[in-house]
């Protein structure tokens, strides 16, 4: 059985209202506000969302069963990757399921200056984005891929894969397009054995290590690649590129990590810290720093505004410091969200914490996107208990995860915020801003996402369905 849930037109709330949405109806002046769910009795998950120059929306994720994005049912026998494109009002343009012979997972998606689509992810055994002869085969247990697709119809342009020895795993968590030269920047992690991304073997030291690489857009030719890590596990939260082609990498680490400058060490002893690093277009280290305190500190998102200001988002426990003084949670041993802003040379400009008074507070991730019409910060994440971004204090409908969405000015001033959910889990995977602007939220949910006077309902009480929401400021 398959289902595509109907489009629900809605308007985002401003001024910190705790109401989640208002149905406005299909008007010509506001065609691009909608909410849609996709799925059947098995799991579907949207991992990333972006938009192109025409404000069309692109999603990537994975599906276990049948799913209909609006163009007819597509079947996924295993965990297969899907790519789908919609116009700004949510009307289906095209969709593809990329069938493989193992379990596959999408990592991220980006759009280049010609509106072609770049997808990163991982696969087991074999995957094919094109015709016969275009197959990619694993070297390790799980290899990474990067694929370039025609934005008009999803047709294969090029793809490549990389991996290590038989027991190794490689996952490209983040992909970005350079606004300077349209090159493709990929970051992620690998474990088990070294990998070769085209510039020679990157060795494995011990745990899960970070890799960073850049490729030409036209033909995927390798430009540079590097790895960073130690005997412990490290991860990648995101990658972004500024107007000069400099690369910004963010993530979390334990123990120590050398990103090309002085070695960074964690402050919390047995806890993770966040890292932020800058490299030039050929991978030469520019700046790097670690941020942490007495508990665990995790980076979960990074973005760059129109003035090349870097915005880092994440979570911390107890206390942390980004260069502007200590930030402390209101409740001991619970997490708070944070936002930190740095100039183009990584000098601290602003940092602030956001949390609640009850429950376990923020959990999972806080993603950030920039509204380039005014450089407002659009934040979306998950929480249990309560949370506030400077407006109303929101509380979850039950004990599971709800979604919170906030809009802050570039100086951190609260503009608007709202919360969505019910008594089951709603997981936020990604947030993006299209050009009109519209705020795009994507992920998966169980039960319902309550939008105030309307809701998206899942088909299965056992597994998750995917959602895509477009909101006006």
N, C-alpha and C positions, 0 to 999 in steps of 0.2 A: 504494500500500500504506500502511496506517496501523496504529498500535499504541498502546495504552495499557499501560504496564508495571504489573505487579501491585504492590500495596501490601506493603511489607516492614516489619514491626513491629520497632522497635529501641529501645535505651536509650542516651542520651548518656553518655559517660564522665566521671567526676569526678576530681578530685585530680591532674590533669595526666597521666593514663594515656595512653600512646601507642596503645593499642588504640582503634579507631574506633567500635565499636558492638557491642551484644550483642542477639541476637534474644530477645524475651521472649514472643512469641506473643500471640494476640488475647485478652486478658483484660479483664473488665469494669472492673477497677480502673485500668487504664492503656489506655484506648481511643484516645488521641490521639497516639500515637507512630507515625510511618509515614514511608516514603520512596517517592515515585512519580516516574516519568519519562514524558514525553509526546513523541511525534514520529513522523516517517517518514523518507524518504531526504533530505528537504530540511531547511532550518534552522528551528528553533523556539527561542524565547528568552523567558523570563520576566524582565521588567524590574523589577517591584516586587511586594511582598506585604504584606498587612495583615490584621487580623482585626476582627470586630465585637463587640458586647456579649454575644452568645451564643457566642463563641469560634469562630464560623465563619470560614473562611479565604477571602480574596479574592486572586486573582492577575491581573495584566495583563501583556501582552507582545505579541509578534508571531509569526506563522507564515507560512511560504511554501507549505506543502503541506497534506496531510490531517493532522488531529490529532483524537484522541478523548480527552476529559477524563473519560469515564465515562458520558456521556449519548448516545453515538453519534457517528459521524464528522462533523466539520465541515470544510468545504473552504475553503482560502485560495488563490486563484489567484495572487496577488501577495504582497507583504509586507503582510498585513492584521493589524489589531489584534484580540486576543481578550481577553475578560473571563470569568473562571470563578470559581465559588463552591463550596466544599466544607464539609462539617461538620467538627467538630474531629477526627474519626477518619479524614478523608480521603475520605469518601463524596461523590460528585458530587451537587450540588444543582441547578445550572444552569450553562450556558456559552453564550457568544455569540461569533461572529466578526463584526466590524464591517467589512463589505466597502466598499472604496473603489476609485476609478479610478486611483490612483497608489500610490506606495510610502508606507506609513504606519508610524508608530512610537509606541508607548506610552511615556510618560515616568514617571508616578508614579500612585499610587492612595492614597486616604484614605477614611475612613468617618465620617459625621457622627453626631450624637447620636440620630438616628432610624434608624441603620444603613443609610441610603442611601449609595451609592457615588459618589465623585467621581474621575474619571479625567482626567489631562492627557496631552497628546501632540502629535504633529505629523502632517500629512497633505499629500499632493500631489493637486492637481486637485479632487477631491470626496470627501466622506465623509458618511454618514448613520447616526445612532444611533437614529433613530425611524422614522416612516412617511413616505410620499410627502409632500413639502412641507417636511420637516425637514432637507433637504440643506444641508451647509456647503460653500462653494466657495472655493478659494484666490484670494488677490489676488497673492501672490508665488509663488516657486518652491516654497516649503514654508511653510505657515501652521501656527499653533498652534491647538489646540482645548481646551476644557474641557467635560466632559459629566457630567451628574448622572443616575444610574440608580437605579431602585427596587431596594433590596437584596433584596426577596423573589423577584424574577424577572428582573431585569436590564432592565426596561422603561425606555424613554426618558422622562425628566422634563423636562430642558432641556439645551441645548448651545449653545455659541457658538464663533466662531473669530475670529482676528485675524492680520494679516500686513502686509507692506510691499509695495514695488513688485515688478515681475516677477522680478528676479534675487535677491530677498532670501530669507532663511531665518530662521524663528523656531522655537525649541524650548523648551517649558516643562518644565524638568528636574525640578521639585519642586512638590508641592502639599501643603497642610496645612489642617486644620480648627481654628479657634479654639475652645478649651474655654470661652472667656468668652462668646461670642455665636453660635457655630456658623458664623461667616462663613468664606468660602473664600479662602485666600491662595495665590497662584501666583507662582513665580519661575522665571526661565530666561534665555535669551540670544536676541539677534536680531542680524542682520548684513545688509549690503547697502543697506538704507534704513530710515527710521524706521517705527514702528508706532503704531497708535492702539488702545488697549485700552478705550476708552470715555470717557477724560478729556481727550482732545486728543492731538495727535501727540507722540510721544517721538522726539527727533531722534537720528540716527546721527552719531557723531563720526569713527569710522574703522573699527576692528576689530570683533570680536564683543563686544557690550555686554550688560550685565545689566539685566533688568527685574524689577520687583516690583510686584504688584498685589493688591488685595483686592476681593471681590465679595460681595454678599448671597447667602446660601444659598438663600433661598426663590425668587428669580427672577433671579439672576445680575446684578443691577444693580451697576454700577461704583461703588466707594467711593473708591479712589485708585489711581494708578499712577505709577511713576517709573522713570527709567533712570539707569545709572551706567556710566562707562567712559572710555576715551581712544582714541588711535589704534591701540593694541595690542589683543590678544584677552584677554577676561576670561571666567570661567565661574562656574557655580553648582553647589555640592555638595549643598545642601539648605536647607530652610526649616522653621522650627518656631515655635510660638506658645505663650507662657506663660499662666499662669492669669489674668493681668490683661489679656490680649489683646495684649501686646507681641510684636512679630515679631522673630525671630532669623534672620539670613541669613548663610550661609557659602559660601565659594568660594575661587578663586585668581585672581591678576591679575599682569600684567607692566607695569612702568613706573610708572604712578601711577593711582590711582582715588580719586574724591571721593564718599563715600557720604553726604554731608550735613554732616559735621564738618570737621576739617582734612583736607587731601589726604594720602592714604597713598602712600608710595613703596616700591618693592622695595629690599631690602638687598643682594641678591646680584648686582647689576649686570645680568648677562645671564640671570638666573634668575627663575622665578615665586616669589611669596610667597603665603601664605594670608591671607585676610581674614575677620573676624567683625564683624558689625554688628547693632545693635538699633534698632528703630523702634517708635513707638507705633502704635495701631490705625488712625490716619489717615495713617501714613507719615512722621511727623515724626521726624527723626534723634535718637536718644538717645545712643548710644555707638558707636564703631567703632575697630578697631585692625588693624594688619598684623603678621604673624608670619613671621620668616624668618631666614636666616643666610647661610652661605657657599655654599650650593647651592640646588637647587630645593626649594620647600616647597609642598605641595598639600593643600588640605582636601578630604576625600571624604565626610564625614558630619557631621551635627549632630543632637542630641536634647536634650530638656529633661526633668528628673526631677520627682518630686512636690513638691519644694521650690523649683522654678524654677531649679535649678542647670543651667547650660549645659554640655554635653559636646561637644567638638569632636574629630573623628578625621581622620587623614590619613597622609601620608608625607612624609619629608624626607631630603635628602642632606647628609651631612657634619655640619652643626650647625644648631640653631635655638634660639629662646628665646621662651617664652610668658609670661614675667614671673616665673618662678621660678628662673631661672638657665639656663645653656646646657645643651642636650642634644646629645650627639655620638654618631655611629654608631661601631660597633666596627670596621668595615672602611671605609677611605676610598673615596669615590665609589660607595658602595652605599646603597640606601635602607633606612630603618627606619620602622616604624609609630610613630605617636605618639597619645597621648590627652591632652587638656588640659581641665580643669574650671574654670569661672568662676562666680561668684555671679550673682545676677539683675541686677547693674549692671556686669557684665563685669570684675570684679576677679579676678585669678588666684588659684586655690585649690590646684591640683595639676596637674602635668604629668609625663609619663613616656614614655620611648621603649622600643620592643620590636623586637628584631631577631634575627639569627643570626650565625653565624661563617663560613659558606661560601656559595658561589653568589651570586646577585644579590639574594637576600633578598626582602622584601615588594615586591609590584608591584600595579599596577592600582588597588586601592581598599581601604580599611578602613571598613566600615559599622558604625554603632553604634545600638543600641536599648536602652531602659531597661525593666527588670523593675520595674514600679511597686509590686509587693508588698514590695520591700525596697530599691529604687533601685540594685540591682546593674547594672553595665554589661555588655551582651552585645555582643561584638565579633566580626565575621566579615570575612574578607578573603582575598586570594590571595597566594601566595608561591612562589618557587623557591629551591632551596638549603635553607636552614634558618631557623627562627624559633622564638622562645620568648616567652611572656607571663608568665614567672615560674615556670612548672612545668617540664615536660619540654621538651627541645629536639627539635623535629620536623624531619624532612627529607623532601623531596619524593620520590615514588616514581620519578620520572624527571627529565627536564630541563624539563618543561612545568609549567603552573600547577596547584597543589593548593589546597584550601580549608583554612583554619584557623579554628577557633571557640574563643572564650575567654569565660569569665565572671569578671569582676573586681568586688570590692566597691567601694562608693562612694569609699573611700580609696585605691583602686588595688591592694589586696591580691589576689593570685591565688587564685581558688577552684577553677576547673577549666579544662581546655583539651584540645582534640583536633584531629586533622587527617584529611582525607579526600582520596582521589585515586588515580590510577594513573599510567601513563607517558604519558597524553595530557592535554589541557587540561580543567580544571573551573573555570568562571568563576562567582564569587559576584557576583550583582547586588544582592541586598538581604537584610536580616535584620529580623525583627520579633518581638515578644513578644505572645502571646495571653494571656488572663487567668488561665489555670489554675495556673501559667504553662506555656506551651510555647514553645520557640524555633523560629522558622520561618526556613528558609534557602531561597533561590530563585535560579535563574540558568540557565545552560546548560552542557552537558558534551559531551565527545567521548571515546569509549571507555567507561570505567567509572568510577563513583564507588564506591570500596571502603569499605564500612561495617563492616569487621572480618570478621565471619562471613557477611555477605551483601553484595550489591552491586546497583547499578542499571546495566544495560548499555544502551548506545545501539544503535539499529538500523542506523545508517549509519556507515561508516568515513570518509566524505567530509565530512559536514555535522554540525551540532550538534543535540542534542535538549535539551528543557527538563527541569528537575527541581524538585521541591518536597519538602522534608524537614521533619518536625515532630519535635522532640526534647524530652524531659523534662529538667529540671535535673539 
